[in-house]
Amino acid sequence: MIGEIDIYGLFLPPLLVLAIVAWAVSALLRRVVRTVGGYRWIWHAPLFDLALYVVVLSGLAALWSQLG
């Protein structure tokens, strides 16, 4: 993950862009879990949400490093 991403002349670190994408993906996954009723089986919902975000972010970072 070396280098910057250029967005209209604004250079951003790739981890920031991945963090924003991971937030959007985890929000979508949280909505799916809520719709299916999965939060009935989860003991601490905010802790689960944080863990879900970390897993999605690390997965995206691993995918980025393999592609880049």
C-alpha positions in Angstrom: 0.0 0.0 0.0 2.5 2.5 -1.2 1.6 5.7 -2.9 -1.4 8.0 -2.9 -4.7 8.0 -4.7 -5.4 11.2 -6.7 -9.0 12.4 -6.5 -9.4 15.7 -8.4 -6.0 16.9 -7.3 -6.4 15.8 -3.7 -3.9 13.1 -2.8 -5.4 10.6 -0.3 -3.7 7.7 1.4 -5.1 4.4 0.2 -6.0 3.3 3.7 -8.4 6.3 4.1 -10.2 5.4 0.8 -10.4 1.7 1.9 -11.7 2.8 5.3 -14.5 4.7 3.7 -15.4 1.8 1.3 -15.3 -0.6 4.3 -17.7 1.7 6.2 -20.1 1.6 3.3 -19.8 -2.2 2.9 -20.2 -2.9 6.6 -23.3 -0.6 6.8 -24.8 -2.6 4.0 -24.0 -5.9 5.8 -25.4 -4.5 9.1 -28.6 -3.7 7.3 -28.8 -7.3 5.9 -28.1 -8.8 9.4 -30.8 -6.5 10.9 -33.3 -7.5 8.1 -32.7 -11.2 8.5 -33.0 -10.9 12.3 -29.4 -11.8 13.1 -29.1 -9.3 16.0 -31.3 -11.6 18.1 -28.4 -14.0 18.3 -25.7 -11.4 18.9 -24.8 -10.6 22.5 -23.3 -7.1 22.1 -24.4 -5.4 18.9 -21.9 -2.5 18.9 -19.0 -4.8 19.4 -20.2 -7.0 16.6 -20.5 -3.9 14.3 -16.9 -2.9 15.2 -15.6 -6.4 14.5 -17.5 -6.6 11.2 -16.0 -3.3 10.2 -12.5 -4.5 11.1 -12.9 -7.7 9.2 -14.2 -5.9 6.1 -11.4 -3.3 6.3 -8.7 -6.0 6.6 -10.2 -8.0 3.8 -10.2 -4.9 1.5 -6.7 -4.1 2.5 -5.5 -7.7 1.7 -7.3 -7.5 -1.6 -5.8 -4.1 -2.4 -2.3 -5.4 -1.6 -2.8 -8.5 -3.8 -4.0 -6.4 -6.8 -1.5 -3.5 -6.4 
